Structures are given as C-alpha cells and as structure tokens.
Amino acid sequence: MAEMRAPATSEITTERRRSHRVNIAMPILVRWKKAGQALEEQTLTISVNAHGCMFRLKTQVARSQEVAIVNTKTAEELPCKVTFLGQREGGKVEVGVEFTEPSPLFWRIAFPPEDWDPSERKRSGSSRHSPNTGGR
C-alpha cells in the first residue's frame, strides 16, 4: 500500500496574501532620504493592494528603508517601508513597499477586490439580493 504524506513546503504553490493585488499602472512619486538628502522619482505602479504596491525604480533603495508614496492624481502621501527588491531590468529594479497602515482608499479604485475592506465598498441600490423580496 502506498504511503500517504503531506506535501513538503516547497511543493505548496498557493500564496497567501492579506489582500488581492490589482495589476494596474498608476502614476506615483516615490520620496525618501539618503544621507540627509531628499530624493524622489516618478514611476508607475505594477500592482497595488490595500497594504502597499510594487513599482520599478532607477535609483537604488534598500530593504527596510522608509519611503513615502504620493498618488499623483490626488496628491495624497503615505509612509511606507521597502519590503521587497526584485530583479533589475532595463536599468530599473522592482520594489515592493508596504504602507504603515492598510489604506485601500489611497488608490481610488472604483471596484476593489472584496477582501480589501467590505465596509468601504459602495453598495448597489439594487434589491435583487435582498432576502425579503423573494430574489426580485
């Protein structure tokens, strides 16, 4: 009889995230300080979620470095920490950052995923799903 075993950690391919990513190119400004000098670079997001985003930068930053992200459409700025540095491609490196606090409204996305924060989602005016109307 074949022996049953649990899959090894390296065999598990499901990735658990706190909130879904949305692949979208949104203009942002990244600000940080290096040796007392204020630096900034304009770029586009690769993906966003309620807890941060991923983008590419020409300028080198370090993991755990504090940066600020500015949504250039709203001028809103949030503090972040660099949590991921990826491959360098085309003179830019992939950078993942995490907000100091979850901020799903920062992105101003009309239809964010359900798990971002249900209390902040707009409710439709339709009563189709109301249990008191018999489905109509």
HUBEL-V656628 format. One record per backbone hydrogen bond with DSSP energy under -1.0 kcal/mol. CO is the residue of the C=O (numbers start at 0). NH is the residue of the N-H. If there is no record, write none. Layout:
co=CO nh=NH
co=CO nh=NH
This chain:
co=7 nh=10
co=8 nh=11
co=21 nh=47
co=25 nh=44
co=26 nh=71
co=27 nh=42
co=28 nh=69
co=29 nh=40
co=30 nh=67
co=31 nh=38
co=33 nh=36
co=36 nh=33
co=38 nh=31
co=40 nh=29
co=42 nh=27
co=46 nh=53
co=47 nh=21
co=49 nh=102
co=50 nh=98
co=51 nh=48
co=52 nh=96
co=53 nh=45
co=53 nh=46
co=54 nh=94
co=56 nh=92
co=61 nh=64
co=64 nh=81
co=66 nh=79
co=67 nh=30
co=68 nh=77
co=69 nh=28
co=70 nh=73
co=70 nh=74
co=75 nh=70
co=77 nh=68
co=78 nh=99
co=79 nh=66
co=80 nh=97
co=81 nh=63
co=83 nh=95
co=86 nh=93
co=88 nh=91
co=91 nh=88
co=92 nh=56
co=93 nh=85
co=94 nh=54
co=95 nh=82
co=95 nh=83
co=96 nh=52
co=97 nh=80
co=102 nh=105
co=112 nh=115
co=116 nh=119
co=117 nh=120
co=126 nh=129
co=129 nh=132
co=132 nh=135
